[in-house]
Amino acid sequence: MNLDTLPIGAIARISTIDWAAIPETEGHRLRSLGIDAGALVEPMHKGILFWRDPISVRVGRMTVALRRKVALAIQCEAAA
């Protein structure tokens, strides 16, 4: 499943990220924040507009806001 469809409060591990689908500057920001394959993520909140933008995600002790199109490029698997 991708990060966009992960239920609020569910903890998952990032399995892959489609870096080609993300602008280079955004990809650099994500890597510097620790969002890469193997990281644990937990969706905290989704926007209330039609596009449900932005999505706030907990990574470690940080909460990061992501655009939905970026969240669609992040594939997750259930954390063991």
N, C-alpha and C positions, 0 to 999 in steps of 0.2 A: 504494500500500500504506500501511497505517497504521503508526505507530511500534511498536505492539505486535507486529506480525508481521515487523518488520525483523530479519534475522539478527544475532547477536552479532558485533561487529567490522565490520559493514557501515556505511560512511559514506553518509549521505543528506542531502538538503536538505529542510527543511520547506516544503511547498507551501501548505497551508492548515491552519487550526485552527478547529474548530467551538467557538467561545467559548460558545455557548448550552448546550453539553453539559458545561461545566466550571463549578463553583461560582465566584462572583465573586471571593472571596478567593484561591482557587487560581489563577485567571486573572491576578490582580494579581501574585502571586508568580512565575508563569511569565514574565510580561513583564519584571519587574524582574531576572530572571536571564538575560534575553536569548533566551528561547525564544519565537520569533515567526516568521512567514513569512520565508523566506530564510536562516535560520540552519542551519548544518551540525550534524548530530547523529550520534552513534555509540553504539548500545546496548552496554553493557559487561557487564551481568549481569542475569539474570532470577531471581526468587525460585524456591524449590524446592517450594513448596506447590502445591496443586491450582490455585489462581488465578494462580500465577506472579507474585505481588506481593511486593515492589515491583520495579520495573525501574530499574536505574541507567543513566543516559545521560550521555555526555560532550558538553558544549556548550562549545566553545572549550577553555579549560584547566580548566573546572570539571566535576565529576561531580555530577549531580543525581539524586535518587531521585524517581520518579513512580509514582503508582498506575496500575494497569492501565487503569482506566476513563478516566483522563486520557490515557494513551497511545493509547487507541482513538479519541480525538477529534482526534489529530494525524496529518494525511496527509503522507506523504513521497514524494520522487522520487529516483531515483539521482543522486548528485552527479557532475557532469561534470568 
